[in-house]
Amino acid sequence: MCPRNLRYTMQRKIVLADDGLPRQWYNILPDLPKPLPPPIDPQTRAPGPGLLPRLFTNEQLRQEMSSERWITIPEEVRNALTLWRPTPLIRAVRLEKALKTPAKIYYKYEGVSPPGSHKPNTAVAQAYYAAQEGVERLTTETGAGQWGSSLAFAGALFGVKVTVYMVRSSYDQKPYRRILMHTWGAEVLPSPSERTSFGRKVLSQEPNNPGSLGIAISEAIEDALNSENTKYSIGSVANHVLLHQTVQGLEAKAQLEMLDEYPDIVAGCVGGGSSFSGLFWPFYYDKISKKAPKDVKFVGTEPSACPTMTRGVYTYDFGDTARLTPMLPMYTLGSDFIPPPIHAGGLRYHGDAPTLCLLLREGYIEPRAYNQVEVFEAATIFARTEGLIPAPEPSHTIKYVIDEALRCKRTGESKTILFNLCGHGHFDLQAYQEFFEGKLPAWEYPEEAIKKSIEKLEKEFSWIKDLPFLK
Ligand SMILES: Cc1ncc(COP(=O)(O)O)c(C=O)c1O
């Protein structure tokens, strides 16, 4: 993949030259252990894409359903990606030493992108396709502000206007992310907002509603459907988004190869599943095509306040609260469940990507859930050893990695762990401050709220259990 003379290797940090950026994305659809259950149109109760063809650009839609294993990355997109890619793979030597662990810990650092996370890997592709197809404006939602700022940045690169519906709790907690989006020229509205009929309905019932990703998605979709020459852009969950993220895993594989290393464990946090999938899919491909030299394990981490993988129900649910998307097969907490306002805003989503959920159900993924206090304890250990201040989302994975490294210390195993440090926390310092002041609530599993939301779903759509696709 990368010619030897373009490689530059150090023990601590493995860097690829620009030419090491992959030329193709990996698409998992042809390699899933079972066919992916189709989206269901709730009106007809039959498979169908619902409104998706009106929402997405043609190329997004084509990739969403593509059965090609490798999809060529357009040169203009590669060109934009080389602003910050390939990203470094870093060995956490100082963390290993502090923990006195025989485990080797590597992290793929995605915080070097201009918005500070993995999210622009797909944003630049989506903005490029929109510009190619003559779309004037893209609408979207954002939780922590990482995705919104990534699309704002990508829109600026390709001359496409961007409107972002930002979950109200993050809008209030993270004013600087908002300013970042303005700087790149985007319009930002707190969600629920007065701009859409769905936002107005939510506000009339609960004026202080903190918002959720489900509500913000509904508003962004409604705006796109009711506006001329406007499409909807999505930051996670959809298959085409996850495959755009595979540049991470493909680069990481090449970087580890340079050290003659292969991971025993690949770990990442899960909001909708894009950063984790982007890292582990290429290793999954090795595994199922019997090319992996080891029996690699995949571990997904999540907040115990929004525990989709560990406590969700595998069924069909809507991707958004207003039920504008088709119903998707996933582990869900119910699309009207509003998670507690934890600081990992990007992990406050009621479901996960259908591909990830299928792999979880088939036993390919081990899920782990943590509360935000233990997560910030782990983030602080990382910051004080490795120096980088991690975003709250990947800090869930850091918590897992530290626990696993300490387990290795007890057993004497020298496992190789690869994880995704998918964003920096420079705009999350308010959360760090609350943690240091002891004011951060250790929100736990909101059992009653989830139960209510799932019961409502099961009652209203009782026919779902009779569909053949989930069996
Ligand atoms: C830094 C960061 N990590 C992770 C996520 C979760 O999303 P995903 O699971 O799609 O990577 C987000 C979402 O906004 C994020 O901003």
The ligand as an ORCA input file, in Angstrom:
! r2SCAN-3c Opt
* xyz 0 1
  C     -14.947     12.591     19.054
  C     -16.128     11.702     18.785
  N     -15.989     10.390     18.944
  C     -17.009      9.533     18.733
  C     -18.238     10.008     18.347
  C     -19.346      9.024     18.197
  O     -19.757      8.800     16.896
  P     -19.350      7.514     16.112
  O     -19.742      6.326     16.936
  O     -20.095      7.580     14.854
  O     -17.885      7.572     15.910
  C     -18.445     11.360     18.150
  C     -19.746     11.853     17.682
  O     -20.008     13.000     17.560
  C     -17.353     12.226     18.373
  O     -17.496     13.547     18.217
*
